[in-house]
Amino acid sequence: NIIQDNHYSVITIAVSDKFGDSGIVGLCILKNSSKEAYIDSLLMSCRVLGRNIEYRFMDIIVDHLKSKDIKIILSRYIKTKKNHQVSDLFHRLGFEIIKEKDIVVDYSLSLNSYKSKDFSYIGVSCGR
């Protein structure tokens, strides 16, 4: 239902390198409004975390949202026992904290100020 809903975007990322094809390793579900998008879910395989794939994935997400004339991405990190590995992910991607309380951190990213990191050596394919 989400894939068919015009208020949502679903983006996947697949990765391959000289050692082989890792297949689909990431999924992002975005809820879109007129000028904002909210990251409902951002999932990545631990097999690729820390290999800079997360930066290329965000480049793809940002390009997709810019094509829809979206200006701001909102996101939320909720600390759990299993996601400490990505506790600073949104910060590293250039998001700013807009609210922080207990185990919840809300973030915002202006697409006009987004700066892509030069990881062009990482080839990716994406599906929408």
LOBA-392090 format. One record per residue: x, y, z of N, C-alpha, C in turn. Coordinates in steps of 0.001 Angstrom, whole numbers, always signed. Atoms other than C-alpha are relative to their C-alpha. Example, Ala and Ser with C-alpha at 12.3 -4.5 7.8 and 13.67 -1.06 7.14 Angstrom:
! LOBA-392090
<rec n_c1="+890" n_c2="-1190" n_c3="+0" ca_c1="+12300" ca_c2="-4500" ca_c3="+7800" c_c1="+900" c_c2="+1200" c_c3="+0"/>
<rec n_c1="-820" n_c2="-1190" n_c3="-60" ca_c1="+13670" ca_c2="-1060" ca_c3="+7140" c_c1="-770" c_c2="+1090" c_c3="+730"/>
This chain:
! LOBA-392090
<rec n_c1="+811" n_c2="-1198" n_c3="+0" ca_c1="+0" ca_c2="+0" ca_c3="+0" c_c1="+861" c_c2="+1271" c_c3="+0"/>
<rec n_c1="-870" n_c2="-1183" n_c3="-69" ca_c1="+2811" ca_c2="+2430" ca_c3="+815" c_c1="+605" c_c2="+302" c_c3="-1366"/>
<rec n_c1="-612" n_c2="-207" n_c3="+1314" ca_c1="+4469" ca_c2="+1929" ca_c3="-2562" c_c1="-993" c_c2="+650" c_c3="-960"/>
<rec n_c1="+1021" n_c2="-540" n_c3="+895" ca_c1="+1189" ca_c2="+2773" ca_c3="-4316" c_c1="-498" c_c2="+1381" c_c3="+422"/>
<rec n_c1="+485" n_c2="-1271" n_c3="-543" ca_c1="+492" ca_c2="+5843" ca_c3="-2130" c_c1="+885" c_c2="+1154" c_c3="-486"/>
<rec n_c1="-749" n_c2="-1136" n_c3="+540" ca_c1="+1540" ca_c2="+9133" ca_c3="-3800" c_c1="+640" c_c2="+876" c_c3="+1071"/>
<rec n_c1="-590" n_c2="-782" n_c3="-1089" ca_c1="+2360" ca_c2="+10625" ca_c3="-392" c_c1="+1282" c_c2="-628" c_c3="+535"/>
<rec n_c1="-1194" n_c2="+709" n_c3="-452" ca_c1="+5207" ca_c2="+8132" ca_c3="+66" c_c1="+953" c_c2="-244" c_c3="-1167"/>
<rec n_c1="-1027" n_c2="+460" n_c3="+931" ca_c1="+8461" ca_c2="+7364" ca_c3="-1684" c_c1="+726" c_c2="-1149" c_c3="+683"/>
<rec n_c1="-758" n_c2="+1135" n_c3="-514" ca_c1="+10206" ca_c2="+4040" ca_c3="-1239" c_c1="+1220" c_c2="-163" c_c3="-902"/>
<rec n_c1="-1244" n_c2="+74" n_c3="+754" ca_c1="+13848" ca_c2="+3890" ca_c3="-2282" c_c1="+839" c_c2="-1132" c_c3="+582"/>
<rec n_c1="-905" n_c2="+1059" n_c3="-433" ca_c1="+16144" ca_c2="+869" ca_c3="-2139" c_c1="+1364" c_c2="+238" c_c3="-634"/>
<rec n_c1="-1341" n_c2="-122" n_c3="+541" ca_c1="+19863" ca_c2="+635" ca_c3="-2717" c_c1="+646" c_c2="-1380" c_c3="-13"/>
<rec n_c1="-759" n_c2="+1246" n_c3="+137" ca_c1="+21936" ca_c2="-2298" ca_c3="-3958" c_c1="+1461" c_c2="+368" c_c3="-196"/>
<rec n_c1="-1426" n_c2="-286" n_c3="+56" ca_c1="+25703" ca_c2="-2510" ca_c3="-3741" c_c1="+738" c_c2="-1214" c_c3="-529"/>
<rec n_c1="-924" n_c2="+1050" n_c3="+416" ca_c1="+28339" ca_c2="-4498" ca_c3="-5525" c_c1="+1397" c_c2="+598" c_c3="-79"/>
<rec n_c1="-1385" n_c2="-442" n_c3="+95" ca_c1="+32120" ca_c2="-4297" ca_c3="-5501" c_c1="+828" c_c2="-1117" c_c3="-610"/>
<rec n_c1="-860" n_c2="+988" n_c3="+645" ca_c1="+35115" ca_c2="-6255" ca_c3="-6722" c_c1="-73" c_c2="-1378" c_c3="+664"/>
<rec n_c1="+122" n_c2="+1265" n_c3="-711" ca_c1="+34373" ca_c2="-8950" ca_c3="-4143" c_c1="-1329" c_c2="-701" c_c3="-237"/>
<rec n_c1="+1279" n_c2="+634" n_c3="+290" ca_c1="+30812" ca_c2="-9558" ca_c3="-5279" c_c1="-1171" c_c2="+935" c_c3="+167"/>
<rec n_c1="+1239" n_c2="-746" n_c3="-63" ca_c1="+27234" ca_c2="-8433" ca_c3="-5284" c_c1="-635" c_c2="-209" c_c3="+1369"/>
<rec n_c1="+625" n_c2="+77" n_c3="-1324" ca_c1="+25774" ca_c2="-7625" ca_c3="-1862" c_c1="-1518" c_c2="+44" c_c3="-88"/>
<rec n_c1="+1444" n_c2="-76" n_c3="+172" ca_c1="+22275" ca_c2="-7183" ca_c3="-3309" c_c1="-574" c_c2="+1249" c_c3="+641"/>
<rec n_c1="+662" n_c2="-1145" n_c3="-626" ca_c1="+19756" ca_c2="-4817" ca_c3="-1759" c_c1="+454" c_c2="+72" c_c3="+1454"/>
<rec n_c1="-547" n_c2="-170" n_c3="-1349" ca_c1="+21326" ca_c2="-3425" ca_c3="+1406" c_c1="-612" c_c2="+1180" c_c3="+739"/>
<rec n_c1="+595" n_c2="-1145" n_c3="-661" ca_c1="+19214" ca_c2="-377" ca_c3="+2152" c_c1="-1408" c_c2="+280" c_c3="-484"/>
<rec n_c1="+1374" n_c2="-366" n_c3="+298" ca_c1="+15642" ca_c2="+855" ca_c3="+2260" c_c1="-308" c_c2="+1309" c_c3="+704"/>
<rec n_c1="+457" n_c2="-1244" n_c3="-603" ca_c1="+14244" ca_c2="+4322" ca_c3="+2854" c_c1="-1463" c_c2="+196" c_c3="-378"/>
<rec n_c1="+1407" n_c2="-331" n_c3="+215" ca_c1="+10542" ca_c2="+5074" ca_c3="+3279" c_c1="-175" c_c2="+1449" c_c3="+420"/>
<rec n_c1="+195" n_c2="-1429" n_c3="-228" ca_c1="+9722" ca_c2="+8778" ca_c3="+2989" c_c1="-1473" c_c2="+340" c_c3="-107"/>
<rec n_c1="+1350" n_c2="-530" n_c3="+99" ca_c1="+6407" ca_c2="+10435" ca_c3="+3727" c_c1="+136" c_c2="+1440" c_c3="-461"/>
<rec n_c1="-167" n_c2="-1308" n_c3="+633" ca_c1="+6129" ca_c2="+13492" ca_c3="+1478" c_c1="-1219" c_c2="+883" c_c3="+189"/>
<rec n_c1="+1055" n_c2="-1010" n_c3="+37" ca_c1="+4119" ca_c2="+16651" ca_c3="+1913" c_c1="+418" c_c2="+1011" c_c3="-1066"/>
<rec n_c1="-268" n_c2="-928" n_c3="+1098" ca_c1="+4208" ca_c2="+19755" ca_c3="-274" c_c1="+1456" c_c2="+459" c_c3="-71"/>
<rec n_c1="-1387" n_c2="-487" n_c3="+24" ca_c1="+7688" ca_c2="+21015" ca_c3="+758" c_c1="+924" c_c2="-753" c_c3="+940"/>
<rec n_c1="-790" n_c2="+762" n_c3="-959" ca_c1="+8852" ca_c2="+18517" ca_c3="+3394" c_c1="-167" c_c2="-1496" c_c3="-247"/>
<rec n_c1="+88" n_c2="+1456" n_c3="-14" ca_c1="+9622" ca_c2="+14836" ca_c3="+3572" c_c1="+451" c_c2="-460" c_c3="+1376"/>
<rec n_c1="-353" n_c2="+567" n_c3="-1292" ca_c1="+9791" ca_c2="+12761" ca_c3="+6732" c_c1="+518" c_c2="-1415" c_c3="-231"/>
<rec n_c1="-537" n_c2="+1351" n_c3="+113" ca_c1="+12031" ca_c2="+9712" ca_c3="+6932" c_c1="-738" c_c2="-881" c_c3="+993"/>
<rec n_c1="+766" n_c2="+934" n_c3="-813" ca_c1="+9624" ca_c2="+7095" ca_c3="+8217" c_c1="+898" c_c2="-1149" c_c3="+436"/>
<rec n_c1="-907" n_c2="+1118" n_c3="-271" ca_c1="+12223" ca_c2="+4320" ca_c3="+7991" c_c1="+1248" c_c2="+157" c_c3="-848"/>
<rec n_c1="-1273" n_c2="+21" n_c3="+715" ca_c1="+15887" ca_c2="+4218" ca_c3="+7033" c_c1="+749" c_c2="-1213" c_c3="+524"/>
<rec n_c1="-597" n_c2="+1276" n_c3="-398" ca_c1="+17320" ca_c2="+724" ca_c3="+7123" c_c1="+1190" c_c2="-302" c_c3="-891"/>
<rec n_c1="-1170" n_c2="+421" n_c3="+768" ca_c1="+20759" ca_c2="-467" ca_c3="+6088" c_c1="+575" c_c2="-1256" c_c3="+627"/>
<rec n_c1="-634" n_c2="+1228" n_c3="-459" ca_c1="+22468" ca_c2="-3817" ca_c3="+6327" c_c1="+1298" c_c2="+333" c_c3="+733"/>
<rec n_c1="-1247" n_c2="-219" n_c3="-733" ca_c1="+25255" ca_c2="-3963" ca_c3="+8883" c_c1="+1206" c_c2="-425" c_c3="-833"/>
<rec n_c1="-1106" n_c2="+412" n_c3="+877" ca_c1="+27356" ca_c2="-5569" ca_c3="+6111" c_c1="+637" c_c2="+1181" c_c3="-713"/>
<rec n_c1="-532" n_c2="-1142" n_c3="+746" ca_c1="+27774" ca_c2="-2155" ca_c3="+4477" c_c1="+156" c_c2="+1264" c_c3="+838"/>
<rec n_c1="-162" n_c2="-1182" n_c3="-847" ca_c1="+27582" ca_c2="+284" ca_c3="+7383" c_c1="+1481" c_c2="+254" c_c3="+250"/>
<rec n_c1="-1396" n_c2="-364" n_c3="-204" ca_c1="+30834" ca_c2="+2156" ca_c3="+7766" c_c1="+846" c_c2="-78" c_c3="-1253"/>
<rec n_c1="-729" n_c2="+57" n_c3="+1276" ca_c1="+31805" ca_c2="+1648" ca_c3="+4118" c_c1="-369" c_c2="+1190" c_c3="-878"/>
<rec n_c1="+399" n_c2="-1250" n_c3="+659" ca_c1="+30457" ca_c2="+5121" ca_c3="+3175" c_c1="-1193" c_c2="-143" c_c3="-934"/>
<rec n_c1="+1196" n_c2="+216" n_c3="+814" ca_c1="+27444" ca_c2="+3609" ca_c3="+1415" c_c1="-1126" c_c2="+909" c_c3="+479"/>
<rec n_c1="+1058" n_c2="-840" n_c3="-552" ca_c1="+25208" ca_c2="+5619" ca_c3="+3752" c_c1="+27" c_c2="+1409" c_c3="-607"/>
<rec n_c1="-100" n_c2="-1326" n_c3="+617" ca_c1="+26529" ca_c2="+8849" ca_c3="+2199" c_c1="-528" c_c2="-6" c_c3="-1434"/>
<rec n_c1="+502" n_c2="+106" n_c3="+1379" ca_c1="+25838" ca_c2="+7696" ca_c3="-1356" c_c1="-1512" c_c2="-207" c_c3="+3"/>
<rec n_c1="+1439" n_c2="+219" n_c3="-100" ca_c1="+22388" ca_c2="+6514" ca_c3="-275" c_c1="-705" c_c2="+1330" c_c3="+257"/>
<rec n_c1="+619" n_c2="-1304" n_c3="-270" ca_c1="+21627" ca_c2="+9971" ca_c3="+1140" c_c1="+48" c_c2="+887" c_c3="-1238"/>
<rec n_c1="-52" n_c2="-750" n_c3="+1262" ca_c1="+22797" ca_c2="+11527" ca_c3="-2153" c_c1="-1187" c_c2="-366" c_c3="-891"/>
<rec n_c1="+1109" n_c2="+481" n_c3="+827" ca_c1="+20220" ca_c2="+9402" ca_c3="-3964" c_c1="-1330" c_c2="+499" c_c3="+552"/>
<rec n_c1="+1230" n_c2="-465" n_c3="-645" ca_c1="+17503" ca_c2="+10291" ca_c3="-1444" c_c1="-194" c_c2="+1490" c_c3="-243"/>
<rec n_c1="+76" n_c2="-1455" n_c3="+199" ca_c1="+18288" ca_c2="+14015" ca_c3="-1686" c_c1="-339" c_c2="+326" c_c3="-1451"/>
<rec n_c1="+293" n_c2="-250" n_c3="+1421" ca_c1="+18321" ca_c2="+13947" ca_c3="-5515" c_c1="-1462" c_c2="-307" c_c3="-313"/>
<rec n_c1="+1400" n_c2="+379" n_c3="+220" ca_c1="+14962" ca_c2="+12163" ca_c3="-5508" c_c1="-937" c_c2="+1080" c_c3="+544"/>
<rec n_c1="+873" n_c2="-999" n_c3="-616" ca_c1="+13408" ca_c2="+14705" ca_c3="-3137" c_c1="+98" c_c2="+1350" c_c3="-698"/>
<rec n_c1="-147" n_c2="-1255" n_c3="+747" ca_c1="+14835" ca_c2="+17680" ca_c3="-5024" c_c1="-819" c_c2="-48" c_c3="-1289"/>
<rec n_c1="+783" n_c2="+133" n_c3="+1236" ca_c1="+13172" ca_c2="+16333" ca_c3="-8175" c_c1="-1497" c_c2="+174" c_c3="+267"/>
<rec n_c1="+1399" n_c2="-195" n_c3="-395" ca_c1="+9866" ca_c2="+16532" ca_c3="-6261" c_c1="-223" c_c2="+1377" c_c3="+618"/>
<rec n_c1="+38" n_c2="-1363" n_c3="-541" ca_c1="+10621" ca_c2="+20128" ca_c3="-5178" c_c1="-179" c_c2="+35" c_c3="+1520"/>
<rec n_c1="-16" n_c2="+47" n_c3="-1465" ca_c1="+10936" ca_c2="+19067" ca_c3="-1528" c_c1="+1169" c_c2="+853" c_c3="+478"/>
<rec n_c1="-1030" n_c2="-918" n_c3="-507" ca_c1="+12939" ca_c2="+21580" ca_c3="+543" c_c1="+661" c_c2="-472" c_c3="+1285"/>
<rec n_c1="-498" n_c2="+395" n_c3="-1322" ca_c1="+13390" ca_c2="+19918" ca_c3="+3953" c_c1="-278" c_c2="-1481" c_c3="+240"/>
<rec n_c1="+200" n_c2="+1380" n_c3="-454" ca_c1="+13894" ca_c2="+16378" ca_c3="+5252" c_c1="-7" c_c2="+26" c_c3="+1527"/>
<rec n_c1="+81" n_c2="+169" n_c3="-1444" ca_c1="+12814" ca_c2="+15605" ca_c3="+8808" c_c1="+254" c_c2="-1471" c_c3="+329"/>
<rec n_c1="-260" n_c2="+1379" n_c3="-397" ca_c1="+13931" ca_c2="+12511" ca_c3="+10679" c_c1="+6" c_c2="-95" c_c3="+1518"/>
<rec n_c1="-1" n_c2="+242" n_c3="-1442" ca_c1="+13934" ca_c2="+10950" ca_c3="+14110" c_c1="+856" c_c2="-1224" c_c3="+286"/>
<rec n_c1="-771" n_c2="+1129" n_c3="-498" ca_c1="+16390" ca_c2="+8733" ca_c3="+15920" c_c1="-540" c_c2="-338" c_c3="+1382"/>
<rec n_c1="+454" n_c2="+488" n_c3="-1293" ca_c1="+15038" ca_c2="+6649" ca_c3="+18785" c_c1="+996" c_c2="-1062" c_c3="+452"/>
<rec n_c1="-1030" n_c2="+905" n_c3="-495" ca_c1="+17748" ca_c2="+4962" ca_c3="+20827" c_c1="-623" c_c2="-1312" c_c3="+461"/>
<rec n_c1="+393" n_c2="+1342" n_c3="-445" ca_c1="+17312" ca_c2="+1207" ca_c3="+21236" c_c1="+1273" c_c2="-775" c_c3="+335"/>
<rec n_c1="-1161" n_c2="+841" n_c3="-313" ca_c1="+19589" ca_c2="-1603" ca_c3="+22381" c_c1="+776" c_c2="-402" c_c3="-1254"/>
<rec n_c1="-619" n_c2="+527" n_c3="+1215" ca_c1="+20301" ca_c2="-2537" ca_c3="+18768" c_c1="+468" c_c2="+1054" c_c3="-1002"/>
<rec n_c1="-356" n_c2="-967" n_c3="+1033" ca_c1="+20880" ca_c2="+777" ca_c3="+16968" c_c1="+1054" c_c2="+1030" c_c3="+426"/>
<rec n_c1="-1042" n_c2="-926" n_c3="-448" ca_c1="+23719" ca_c2="+2431" ca_c3="+18885" c_c1="+1023" c_c2="+272" c_c3="-1101"/>
<rec n_c1="-977" n_c2="-110" n_c3="+1096" ca_c1="+25955" ca_c2="+1838" ca_c3="+15839" c_c1="-287" c_c2="+1192" c_c3="-909"/>
<rec n_c1="+374" n_c2="-1111" n_c3="+880" ca_c1="+24032" ca_c2="+4569" ca_c3="+13968" c_c1="-493" c_c2="+1218" c_c3="+783"/>
<rec n_c1="+494" n_c2="-1095" n_c3="-838" ca_c1="+23425" ca_c2="+6984" ca_c3="+16845" c_c1="+380" c_c2="+1380" c_c3="-536"/>
<rec n_c1="-429" n_c2="-1296" n_c3="+549" ca_c1="+25341" ca_c2="+9753" ca_c3="+15043" c_c1="-198" c_c2="+99" c_c3="-1517"/>
<rec n_c1="+148" n_c2="+40" n_c3="+1456" ca_c1="+24274" ca_c2="+8875" ca_c3="+11490" c_c1="-581" c_c2="+1287" c_c3="-572"/>
<rec n_c1="+617" n_c2="-1197" n_c3="+558" ca_c1="+21968" ca_c2="+11826" ca_c3="+10880" c_c1="+921" c_c2="+1208" c_c3="+142"/>
<rec n_c1="-976" n_c2="-1085" n_c3="-175" ca_c1="+24572" ca_c2="+14203" ca_c3="+12307" c_c1="+1082" c_c2="-81" c_c3="-1074"/>
<rec n_c1="-1046" n_c2="+176" n_c3="+1019" ca_c1="+27241" ca_c2="+12748" ca_c3="+9990" c_c1="-508" c_c2="+324" c_c3="-1400"/>
<rec n_c1="+585" n_c2="-286" n_c3="+1307" ca_c1="+24844" ca_c2="+13174" ca_c3="+7052" c_c1="-338" c_c2="+1483" c_c3="-184"/>
<rec n_c1="+217" n_c2="-1437" n_c3="+122" ca_c1="+24506" ca_c2="+16899" ca_c3="+7786" c_c1="-1295" c_c2="+512" c_c3="+604"/>
<rec n_c1="+1240" n_c2="-413" n_c3="-644" ca_c1="+21211" ca_c2="+16976" ca_c3="+9687" c_c1="+320" c_c2="+816" c_c3="+1254"/>
<rec n_c1="-110" n_c2="-781" n_c3="-1225" ca_c1="+20734" ca_c2="+19457" ca_c3="+12524" c_c1="-1037" c_c2="-479" c_c3="+1006"/>
<rec n_c1="+939" n_c2="+372" n_c3="-1057" ca_c1="+19136" ca_c2="+18592" ca_c3="+15853" c_c1="-1001" c_c2="+1141" c_c3="+185"/>
<rec n_c1="+1021" n_c2="-1018" n_c3="-265" ca_c1="+15823" ca_c2="+20404" ca_c3="+16289" c_c1="-688" c_c2="-227" c_c3="+1344"/>
<rec n_c1="+588" n_c2="+289" n_c3="-1308" ca_c1="+14675" ca_c2="+18653" ca_c3="+19464" c_c1="+643" c_c2="-1271" c_c3="+530"/>
<rec n_c1="-602" n_c2="+1175" n_c3="-619" ca_c1="+16203" ca_c2="+16212" ca_c3="+21894" c_c1="-615" c_c2="-193" c_c3="+1380"/>
<rec n_c1="+600" n_c2="+302" n_c3="-1300" ca_c1="+14479" ca_c2="+14507" ca_c3="+24798" c_c1="+149" c_c2="-1490" c_c3="+279"/>
<rec n_c1="-216" n_c2="+1381" n_c3="-428" ca_c1="+15481" ca_c2="+11331" ca_c3="+26613" c_c1="+672" c_c2="-806" c_c3="-1102"/>
<rec n_c1="-591" n_c2="+886" n_c3="+1012" ca_c1="+16059" ca_c2="+8652" ca_c3="+23960" c_c1="-399" c_c2="+384" c_c3="-1425"/>
<rec n_c1="+492" n_c2="-423" n_c3="+1313" ca_c1="+14520" ca_c2="+10605" ca_c3="+21046" c_c1="+715" c_c2="+1284" c_c3="-438"/>
<rec n_c1="-612" n_c2="-1191" n_c3="+584" ca_c1="+16336" ca_c2="+13060" ca_c3="+18781" c_c1="-683" c_c2="+259" c_c3="-1340"/>
<rec n_c1="+615" n_c2="-404" n_c3="+1261" ca_c1="+14497" ca_c2="+14931" ca_c3="+16007" c_c1="+990" c_c2="+853" c_c3="-780"/>
<rec n_c1="-964" n_c2="-658" n_c3="+880" ca_c1="+16504" ca_c2="+16205" ca_c3="+13050" c_c1="-699" c_c2="+669" c_c3="-1175"/>
<rec n_c1="+456" n_c2="-677" n_c3="+1212" ca_c1="+16072" ca_c2="+18494" ca_c3="+10067" c_c1="+1196" c_c2="+223" c_c3="-921"/>
<rec n_c1="-1032" n_c2="-271" n_c3="+999" ca_c1="+18044" ca_c2="+18913" ca_c3="+6857" c_c1="-605" c_c2="+829" c_c3="-1115"/>
<rec n_c1="+405" n_c2="-832" n_c3="+1129" ca_c1="+17602" ca_c2="+21751" ca_c3="+4388" c_c1="+712" c_c2="-522" c_c3="-1247"/>
<rec n_c1="-620" n_c2="+558" n_c3="+1202" ca_c1="+18161" ca_c2="+20322" ca_c3="+921" c_c1="+865" c_c2="+1016" c_c3="-719"/>
<rec n_c1="-834" n_c2="-1029" n_c3="+623" ca_c1="+19558" ca_c2="+23651" ca_c3="-266" c_c1="+1394" c_c2="+56" c_c3="+599"/>
<rec n_c1="-1310" n_c2="-49" n_c3="-650" ca_c1="+22406" ca_c2="+23350" ca_c3="+2235" c_c1="+694" c_c2="-1367" c_c3="+26"/>
<rec n_c1="-592" n_c2="+1340" n_c3="-9" ca_c1="+23055" ca_c2="+19616" ca_c3="+1701" c_c1="+1278" c_c2="-14" c_c3="-829"/>
<rec n_c1="-1281" n_c2="+120" n_c3="+684" ca_c1="+26660" ca_c2="+18927" ca_c3="+776" c_c1="+340" c_c2="-1482" c_c3="-153"/>
<rec n_c1="-369" n_c2="+1374" n_c3="+296" ca_c1="+27438" ca_c2="+15651" ca_c3="-904" c_c1="+1491" c_c2="-184" c_c3="+278"/>
<rec n_c1="-1412" n_c2="+328" n_c3="-194" ca_c1="+30682" ca_c2="+14009" ca_c3="+159" c_c1="+481" c_c2="-673" c_c3="-1282"/>
<rec n_c1="-515" n_c2="+553" n_c3="+1245" ca_c1="+32963" ca_c2="+12912" ca_c3="-2663" c_c1="+330" c_c2="-1482" c_c3="+153"/>
<rec n_c1="-177" n_c2="+1442" n_c3="+18" ca_c1="+32438" ca_c2="+9189" ca_c3="-2629" c_c1="-452" c_c2="-528" c_c3="-1356"/>
<rec n_c1="+428" n_c2="+368" n_c3="+1351" ca_c1="+31922" ca_c2="+9013" ca_c3="-6384" c_c1="+616" c_c2="-1326" c_c3="-442"/>
<rec n_c1="-581" n_c2="+1297" n_c3="+324" ca_c1="+34152" ca_c2="+5935" ca_c3="-6445" c_c1="-937" c_c2="-1153" c_c3="+375"/>
<rec n_c1="+964" n_c2="+1019" n_c3="-396" ca_c1="+31212" ca_c2="+4070" ca_c3="-4912" c_c1="-1126" c_c2="-12" c_c3="-1017"/>
<rec n_c1="+1071" n_c2="+153" n_c3="+970" ca_c1="+28951" ca_c2="+2850" ca_c3="-7682" c_c1="-1191" c_c2="-676" c_c3="+648"/>
<rec n_c1="+1211" n_c2="+574" n_c3="-586" ca_c1="+25383" ca_c2="+2146" ca_c3="-6635" c_c1="-1093" c_c2="-46" c_c3="-1046"/>
<rec n_c1="+1215" n_c2="-22" n_c3="+802" ca_c1="+22116" ca_c2="+1268" ca_c3="-8245" c_c1="-1143" c_c2="+165" c_c3="+972"/>
<rec n_c1="+1122" n_c2="-205" n_c3="-913" ca_c1="+18824" ca_c2="+2329" ca_c3="-6803" c_c1="-1296" c_c2="-336" c_c3="-721"/>
<rec n_c1="+1334" n_c2="+277" n_c3="+514" ca_c1="+15218" ca_c2="+1410" ca_c3="-7247" c_c1="-998" c_c2="+903" c_c3="+693"/>
<rec n_c1="+1032" n_c2="-853" n_c3="-599" ca_c1="+12179" ca_c2="+3579" ca_c3="-6694" c_c1="-1341" c_c2="-599" c_c3="-301"/>
